[in-house]
Amino acid sequence: MPSFTHRGFQLSYIDESPDSGGGEPILLIHGFASNIGVNWIGPGWVAELKRAGYRCIAFDHLGHGRSAASYDTADYTPEAMAADAMALLDHVGVERAHVFGYSMGARVTAFAALQYPARVATLILGGLGIGLVEGVGDWDPIAIALRVDDPSTITSDRGLMFRSFADKTRSDRLALAACIENSRVELSEDEVARITQPTLIAVGTKDDIGGSAELLAGLMPNAEAFEIEGRDHMLSVGDRTFKKKALEFLAKHPL
């Protein structure tokens, strides 16, 4: 996997065009404790998007996947991660792209839209609704769960879920703990209202983390909500109805 350097860190990425070549670029920004393979390749997003004619660009966040790690919480603000995303676009020579983020990646996508509005053509926010404004609950138990040596001592259900996910993906648990402590910055209603690009917000009906897609869409001037029926936070990302809706949305809003 190729890599580029930003903020002094080496970050791994992919840049895959459809078989026909060319294609409108879409930047994929994965969620917390995930990586390119788990969030985008495994669930079929890269294959589906390439089949539809899109050029897929994605990277492993700092502290995730094959990218370098940092144990300094200051390195994991949404603003810093949004800057990493734009640095990748610079590296591959893309000025403007569709941007699709899931969970933490959706938060980073929203920050990117505010910081770099000319570069973000459209947004797809998966797994994050009104939680972008109101918060996504107490995540301190997750940081604790990531740091303990013995997972059998974890008493928080949410903490155990993310610890198990981190272990499954063979992640650097201490880097993830640093990330979760500083990546949950919320946006105000006024800030969200300044995101004027076409936006699709998709959250599972059984998702107890992201919050209502409808409520967030109601705060934005050009957003639509989509409920992913019967899916929780972890299973929504690979849902076939979500893929169908996302492709319809992208076709409706070309670059």
C-alpha positions in Angstrom: 0.0 0.0 0.0 1.5 3.4 -0.9 1.8 6.2 1.6 2.3 9.9 1.9 3.6 12.1 4.7 1.7 14.9 6.5 2.3 16.5 9.8 5.4 14.4 10.0 3.5 11.1 9.9 3.4 8.5 7.2 -0.2 7.7 6.2 -1.2 4.8 4.0 -3.7 5.2 1.3 -5.3 3.7 -1.8 -6.2 5.4 -5.1 -8.2 3.1 -7.4 -9.9 4.1 -10.6 -12.7 2.2 -12.4 -11.6 -0.2 -15.1 -12.7 2.3 -17.7 -10.2 4.8 -16.2 -10.9 8.4 -15.0 -14.0 8.8 -12.9 -15.2 11.4 -10.5 -13.1 11.2 -7.3 -14.7 10.2 -4.0 -12.7 10.5 -0.8 -13.5 7.8 1.8 -12.9 8.5 5.4 -13.2 5.6 7.8 -14.4 5.4 11.3 -12.8 5.0 14.7 -10.8 1.8 15.3 -11.4 0.8 11.6 -9.3 1.1 8.5 -9.5 1.1 4.7 -10.0 -2.7 4.5 -12.6 -3.0 7.3 -14.6 0.1 6.4 -14.4 0.3 2.6 -13.0 -2.8 0.9 -14.5 -5.6 3.0 -18.1 -4.2 3.0 -17.9 -3.8 -0.8 -17.9 0.0 -1.1 -14.8 0.3 -3.2 -16.0 -2.4 -5.6 -19.5 -0.8 -5.9 -18.2 2.7 -6.4 -15.6 1.7 -9.0 -18.3 -0.3 -10.8 -20.4 2.8 -10.9 -17.5 4.8 -12.4 -16.0 6.5 -9.4 -12.3 6.9 -8.5 -11.9 5.7 -4.9 -9.4 7.5 -2.7 -9.0 6.5 0.9 -6.5 6.5 3.7 -5.9 5.0 7.1 -6.2 7.6 9.8 -3.2 8.4 12.0 -3.1 5.6 14.6 -5.2 3.2 12.5 -4.5 0.5 10.0 -1.1 0.7 8.3 -0.5 4.3 9.1 1.9 5.7 11.7 0.7 6.0 15.3 0.8 8.8 17.8 0.1 8.6 21.5 -0.4 12.4 21.9 -4.1 13.3 22.1 -3.4 16.7 20.4 -2.7 14.9 17.1 -6.3 13.6 16.9 -8.5 16.6 16.6 -11.1 16.5 13.8 -9.5 19.6 12.3 -6.1 17.8 12.1 -7.7 14.7 10.6 -9.5 16.8 8.0 -6.2 18.4 7.1 -4.8 14.9 6.6 -7.6 14.2 4.2 -7.0 17.3 2.2 -3.3 16.6 2.1 -4.1 13.2 0.5 -6.1 15.0 -2.2 -3.1 17.2 -2.8 -0.8 14.2 -3.0 -3.0 12.5 -5.7 -3.6 15.7 -7.6 -7.3 16.1 -6.9 -8.7 19.6 -6.3 -12.4 18.8 -5.5 -14.1 15.5 -4.6 -17.2 13.9 -3.2 -16.4 13.1 0.5 -17.9 10.1 2.3 -17.2 9.5 6.0 -18.5 6.9 8.4 -18.9 7.5 12.1 -15.8 9.4 13.2 -15.0 9.8 9.5 -18.4 11.5 9.1 -17.4 14.0 11.8 -14.1 14.6 10.0 -16.0 15.0 6.7 -18.2 17.7 8.3 -15.2 19.5 9.6 -13.5 19.3 6.2 -16.6 20.8 4.6 -16.4 23.8 6.9 -12.6 24.2 6.7 -12.2 23.5 2.9 -15.7 24.2 1.4 -14.3 24.7 -2.2 -12.8 21.2 -2.1 -15.8 19.2 -0.8 -18.4 18.9 -3.5 -20.8 16.7 -1.7 -21.0 14.9 1.7 -22.2 11.5 2.7 -22.4 11.1 6.5 -22.8 7.5 7.6 -23.4 6.4 11.2 -23.6 10.0 12.5 -26.7 12.1 12.8 -27.6 14.7 15.4 -24.8 13.3 17.5 -22.6 15.6 15.5 -24.2 18.4 17.4 -25.5 16.9 20.6 -22.7 14.4 21.3 -22.5 10.6 21.1 -22.6 9.7 24.7 -19.9 8.9 27.2 -16.9 7.5 25.4 -14.5 7.6 28.4 -15.2 3.9 29.1 -14.0 3.1 25.6 -10.6 4.8 26.3 -10.4 2.8 29.6 -11.3 -0.4 27.9 -8.7 0.1 25.2 -5.9 0.6 27.8 -6.6 -2.3 30.2 -4.5 -5.5 29.7 -7.2 -7.9 30.5 -10.5 -7.5 28.5 -12.4 -9.7 31.0 -12.2 -6.8 33.5 -14.2 -4.5 31.2 -17.7 -3.7 32.6 -18.9 -1.2 30.0 -20.9 -2.8 27.1 -19.8 0.0 24.7 -16.2 -0.3 25.9 -16.2 -4.0 25.4 -17.7 -3.7 21.9 -15.0 -1.3 20.8 -12.2 -3.2 22.6 -13.3 -6.4 20.8 -13.4 -4.5 17.5 -9.9 -3.1 18.0 -8.6 -6.5 18.9 -10.2 -8.0 15.8 -8.6 -5.4 13.6 -5.3 -5.8 15.4 -5.2 -2.1 16.1 -2.8 -0.2 18.2 -5.0 0.1 21.3 -3.0 2.9 23.0 -3.1 5.0 19.8 -6.8 4.5 19.6 -7.2 5.5 23.3 -5.4 8.8 22.5 -7.6 9.3 19.4 -10.9 8.8 21.2 -10.1 11.3 23.9 -9.7 14.2 21.4 -11.7 13.4 18.3 -15.3 13.9 19.6 -15.5 17.6 19.1 -19.0 18.7 18.4 -20.3 21.3 15.9 -22.8 23.9 16.8 -26.2 24.3 15.1 -24.9 27.5 13.4 -21.8 25.7 12.1 -23.8 22.8 10.7 -26.1 25.3 9.0 -23.1 26.6 7.1 -22.5 23.3 5.4 -24.3 24.1 2.1 -23.1 21.3 -0.1 -25.6 18.5 -1.0 -25.5 16.1 1.9 -26.8 12.6 2.5 -27.1 11.5 6.2 -27.6 7.8 6.8 -28.0 6.2 10.2 -29.3 2.7 11.2 -32.6 2.5 12.9 -31.0 0.4 15.6 -27.9 2.7 15.9 -27.6 3.9 19.5 -24.5 6.0 18.8 -25.0 8.3 15.8 -28.3 9.9 16.7 -31.2 10.9 14.4 -30.3 11.5 10.7 -33.6 13.4 10.3 -32.8 15.9 13.0 -29.4 16.7 11.7 -30.7 17.1 8.1 -33.3 19.5 9.4 -30.5 21.8 10.6 -28.8 21.9 7.1 -29.9 23.8 4.0 -29.2 21.1 1.5 -29.4 17.7 3.3 -31.5 14.6 3.1 -31.9 11.8 5.7 -31.9 8.1 5.1 -32.8 5.4 7.6 -30.9 2.2 7.3 -33.6 -0.3 8.4 -32.8 -2.8 11.1 -29.1 -2.0 11.3 -27.0 -1.0 14.3 -23.9 1.2 14.2 -21.5 -1.7 13.2 -23.7 -3.3 10.6 -25.0 -0.2 8.8 -21.8 0.4 6.9 -22.2 -2.6 4.7 -26.0 -2.4 4.1 -27.0 -2.9 0.5 -29.9 -0.3 0.8 -27.3 2.2 2.0 -25.1 1.5 -1.0 -28.1 1.9 -3.4 -29.1 5.2 -1.8 -25.5 6.5 -1.8 -25.1 5.8 -5.5 -28.4 7.4 -6.3 -27.3 10.5 -4.3 -23.9 10.7 -6.1 -25.5 10.4 -9.5 -27.9 13.2 -8.7 -25.1 15.5 -7.7 -22.2 15.2 -10.2 -19.0 17.3 -9.8 
